Amino acid sequence: MSKVIVCDGNEAAAWGACLSRPDMVAVYPITPQSSLVEYLAKFIAEGKMTADLMDVEGEHSVLSVLHGACLAGARTYSATSAQGLAYMFEPYFRTPGLRLPMVVSLVTRDSVSPTCVWGGQQDAMTVKEVGWIHMYCETQQEICDTIPIAYKVAENPDVMLPVNVNHDGNYLSYGVARVELPDQEIVDSFLGEKNVNWHACLDPERPMAVDPLTGGAGGVGPSTFVRYRKGLCNGMQEALRVIEEAHEDWGRRTGRYWSPLIEEYRMEDAETALVTIGSMTGAAKDAVDEARLDGNKVGLVKIKTFRPFPIARIAKALSKVKAIGVVDRAVNFGWNCGPVFQEVLGALYHLPVRIPAMSFIGGLAGADITVEHFTTAILRTNRLAAGEMASQPVWLNEND
């Protein structure tokens, strides 16, 4: 039978990894991820996990060690955050090109400088174009469930790409909630037999050059390099289908159906809409409910899968509203807006009509985004629908 516990988001992530039976775990502690490392070490010491725990000197080595393990046929797991992700970047950048189906939790944190150790999504948003799949969780239960789902997606032969399962630092990493752990037999049946290195491997029985020098201007170099890049893009697009299938399969087995790409909340007759991502969504839904009581026809679209970006689903969900407010927990410095806002604008381009949208930025460096902040966003989006222009982002915590 399933087991119900009360735990924080980092422990929920550790349980999700434990239930997925990785062969090797390599992690290096960094706030707000550190307790996740401790939970994993405890599970291995107590025999709950049979994985090898690699004691390495930093995040660059963490992912480098796991590259070798994955190429040798191991299912692997890691977690990091912020400056740890920055230190990990060189092997992180190589992972999708090698088509290694790894799972790494990002316990999202704002970036330095100024020096900050509190939650935000700047770290994950900064690496969004590297080629990893990114899924964002709203609750502790969703964290626990999404990690096995991530392995199912990553190891699908049509995908073979690494997955980041992202949960907000502080608000989810340390926040405590009820979590139901599924039976190990359910997870084992869901994942099936792993086959992570059928395409590229470190195996004396199948000698091959892994990641040889490729490209250049002559011979087969240009076409070969294009084949690699195009193949990665194809894997990303296949992932949209596989992510939906994996979530549906998980729901049938556990009774918990999570929205795989996006979630639509009270969008049936909505005239305006908010777009959210991550743990902020709960407060946003409360604000939507309060606005509805006042006669405001507002809805909400939550993004679960950020990479690959579900362009068609986003465009369809927002196609009938009069104005859109996108709330970000990170900054796109080049566009003077939030990164999710920029992505939504790109999706809206596929519609035959222009729908006005505006950017809201909040929750940076651990700041809270309250129901009152979302109410402000709703009222400002209503003014946008009425014809008022929006040339600058609204910084929700600017006067807190």
N, C-alpha and C positions, 0 to 999 in steps of 0.2 A: 504494500500500500504506500501511497505518497505520504510524505512527512511534512508537517507545518512547523516552521520556525519563525522567530522574530530576529531580523538581522539588518545590517546596513548594506548599502549597495556594493561595497567592496567584497563583503562576505558572499553576497548573492552572486557576484561574478566568479568568485573562487569556487562556489558550489557548481555553477554552470560549467566551469572548466573541469572540475573533478568528475562530474557525471559524463563528460565527453571522453574520458579515459585517454588523455594525452600520454605519449610515451616519454616526452621530455618537456620540462618546464625550465625556462631561464628568465629571471627577472632581477631588476635592480631597483631598490626602493627610492621613491621620490614623492614628495607631497603633491597632491592628496591621494596618491596610489599606494602609499607605503603599507597600510594595513592589509591590502590585498596580497602582497608578498608574504606577510606574516601568516595569513590564513592558509595560503598554499603550502608553506613550509610546515605548518602544523598538521595539515591533512596528510602530507607525505610521511611525517614523523609518526603519526598515529596509525598509518597503514590504510587510511581511507583512499589515498591515491598511490598507485604503484609507479608513478613517473620518476625518472631521474631528475633531480634538482641540481642545476648547474650553478656553481658559485663562481661568478665572473666579476671582473673589475669595473664594469661600466656598461652602459646601454649599447654602445657600438659592438662590444663583444657579445652581448645578449643575443642580438639578432644574427650576428655572424655565426655563432655556435648553432643556432636553430636552423640556419640555412643548410649547414652540413647535415644535421639530423634529418631534416625534411627530405633532402636529396637521397639520404640513405633509407628512406621509407618510414620515418617516424611521424606521428601526429604530434604537433607542438603547440605550445601556448606561452604567451607572455603578456605583459601589461606595462604601460609607461604613461608619462605625462610631461607636458611642457618642455623644460630644458632637457629632460631625459629623452624625449622624442627628438629634440634638436641634435643631441649627441648621437642618437641612433640613425640619423638621416641617411648617411651614405649606404649602409646595407638596406635600410628601409626603401630607398629609391630603387634599388636593384631587385627587390623581391617580386614585384608584379611582372617585370620583364623576364624573370626566370620562371614565371607561372607557378610559384610555390603556394599551395593552398594552406596558408597559415592563418591562425586567428590570434589577434592581439587586441586587448582591451586598451582603449585610451580613456583615462580618467581625466576629463578635459579641464584645462586650467588656463587662465589668462597668461599672456606672455610678458617677458621683461624686455626693456625697462619702461617705467620705473619698476623696481623690484616688487614682485607679487607672488604669493603662493596660494591664492584663492581661485575659486572656480570661475570659468568662462569657457568659451569654445574657440579661442583664438588659435590654440595649438593645432587642433584637428582641422580647422578651416584653412590654416596655412599650408597643409600638405594635401589638400583635396584633389590636386591635379596630378598626383604621382602615379595613380593607377590602382590604388587599393579600393575595394568596396567599403563604403561607410554606412553603418546603421546606427541611429541614435535612439536611445531608450528614454522612456518617460518615467518609469517606476522601477523599484527594486525587483519586483516579480518579472518584469519585462527583461531586465538585465539577465537574470538567471536563465530564462527561457531562450533568449536570443543567442547566447553563446553556442549551445548545441545546434541551433538553426544555422548559425554562421558556418560551422564545420560542414553541415550538409550542403550548403551553397558552395563553399570554397572547393570542396572535393568533387563536385559534380564534373564529369569529363567535358561538358560543354562550357564550363567556366574556368576552373583551375586558376583562381586568383586569390590573393590574400584578402582577409576581411578585418576591418576595425569595428569592434563593438564599442560604441562611445557612450559613456554616461557622465553626467555633470559632476565635477568636483564639488565637494562640500554638500550640496543639496541632495545628491544621491549617494555619493561615496560614504558619507557619514550619517545620512538620514536613515532612520530605522523604520521598518515596516514588516508586515506579515508577508512571508514568502512560502509558497508550497513547492517542495522539492518532489519532482516526479520519481517514480520507481526507476531504479537503474536498468531494469529489464526493458522498460519503455524506451529509454534513451538508446540503449544498445540496439534495439530493433529499428529505431528511427534512423540511426546513423549507418548501420550495416558495417560491412567490412571496409576498412580504409584501404585506399589505393592511391597514394599521394605522389609516387615517383615513377609512374608508368611511362612518362614522357621524357623526363630528364633525371638522371640518377648517378649516384656514386656507388658503383657495384662492379667488383672485379669480373663478374660473370657477364656484364654488359658494358665493357669499357667504352667511354665516349668523352669527348671534350665538352665540358659544361661552360656555357657563356664564352665562346671564342670571340676574338676580335672580328667584328662584322661591320660592313658599310664601305665607305670610300666611293670614289667617283667612277671606278672602272669595273669591268667584269660583271660578276653576279652580285657585287656588293650592294648597289642601290636597291635592286628588286628584293634581295634577301632581307635587308633592313626594313623595307616597307612591309614585307610579309609578317615580320615580328610585330611591328606596330599595329598593323591592321588586324592581326590575330588577337592582340590584346583588346582592341576596341570591340571586336566581335564577341569576345568573352564577356566584356562588360554588358553589351546589349543582351546577350543570352541570359545574363544574371537577372535581368528584370523578370523574366519568366520563371526562372528557377527559384528566385526569392519568394514569389507568390506560391509556387508549388510546395516549397519547403514549409512555409507558414501554414498552409492548408493541411499538410500532412501532420504537422505538430498539433494543430488544433483537433484533428480527428483523434489523435492518440491521447491527448491530455485534457481536452475540453476547454483549452485556453486558446482563443483565436485572436491573434494580434494583427493589426493592419500592416500588411507587408511593405507597401510602398508609401501610401499616404492614408490618413484617416480623415474622413469628413464628419464634422460635428455640426448639427443643426443647419445644414446647407440647403435643405430642400427648397425653402422659399427665401433664402437669404438675399438681401439687396447689397450688403457689404460683407467683407470677410477679412478675418485676420489669418495670417500664416505663421505658424510657430514650429519650433523644433526642440526636442529634449524636455527636461523636467519643468520648464516654464508653462507647459501646456495645461496643467491642472488649474493654475490660477487663471489662465486665459479662458478656460471653459467656464469657470465661476463667473467671470466678468461678462461672458456672452449670455449666460443664464440671467444675470441681473439686468442686462440691457434688454433682453427679451421681455422681461416683466414690465419694463418701461415702454414697450411698444417698438423697440428698435429691432428690425429684422436683420440681425447680424449672425454670421456663421463663422466656422473656423476650419482650417485645413492644417493638420499636423503632418510634417514630413518625417517619416521613419527612415526611409532609404534615401540618403543624400548623394551617394555615388553607387551605381550609375544614377544620374538624376532622372526621375520619372516624368519626363517632359510632357508626354501625351496625357498622363493622368492628372498632372497639375493643371494643364491648360483646360481640360474638360471640367474639372472641379470648379474652376474659377470663371468659366466662360459666361455665366449668366448674371454675375454681380455687377454693380455699378462702380465700385471702388474697392481697393485692396490695401490693407496695411500689413507689412511684413516685419515681424519682430525678430531681431537678431541678438545674439549674445557674443558677437565678435564684430570686427571692423574690417571693411575692405578699404584700405587707405588710398588706393589708386582711384577708386570711384566715389569716395566720400559717401559711403553708405554701408549697409550690412551685406555680407557675402550671400546670404540666402535671398535677400532682396534682388541682387543682381541676377541670380539664377532664375528667380520667378519672372523677372522681366524678359529673360531669354525665352522662357516657356510661353509667355503671353504673346510673343512675336508670331507664334504659329496660329493665332486666332485671326479671324477675318476682321475683327473690330478692335479698336484700341480701348483698353480699360485702364483708367488712371490708377497708379499705385504709389505708395510712399514708404519710406524706410524709417523704422523705429529701432534704436539701439539701446539696450539696457542690460542689466545683470553683469556688467564687467567687474572683474576682480572681486568676485564674491558678493556683489551687491544683489539685493533681492528685487525681483520684479513682482510687484504685488497686484492684487485685483484692482486697486486704484490706478496703478500704472496702465493696466490693460483697458480700464474704463476710459482713461485719457486717450489711448490709442483708438478706441472705438469711436469716440466723439470726434476726434480729428479726422478719422477716415470718413465719417459721415459728412463732414464739411468738404472733404475732397469729392465725394459723390455729388455734392450740391454745386460743384464748380470751382471751389477754392483751390488755387494752385499750391503745389508743394515742391519747392526747389532745393530744400535742405533736409537732412535727416533730423528726426526728433530724438534727442538724447534723454531717455526717460528718467535717469537718475541724476540729471544735471543739478537739480535744486534740492536734492535730498539732504 
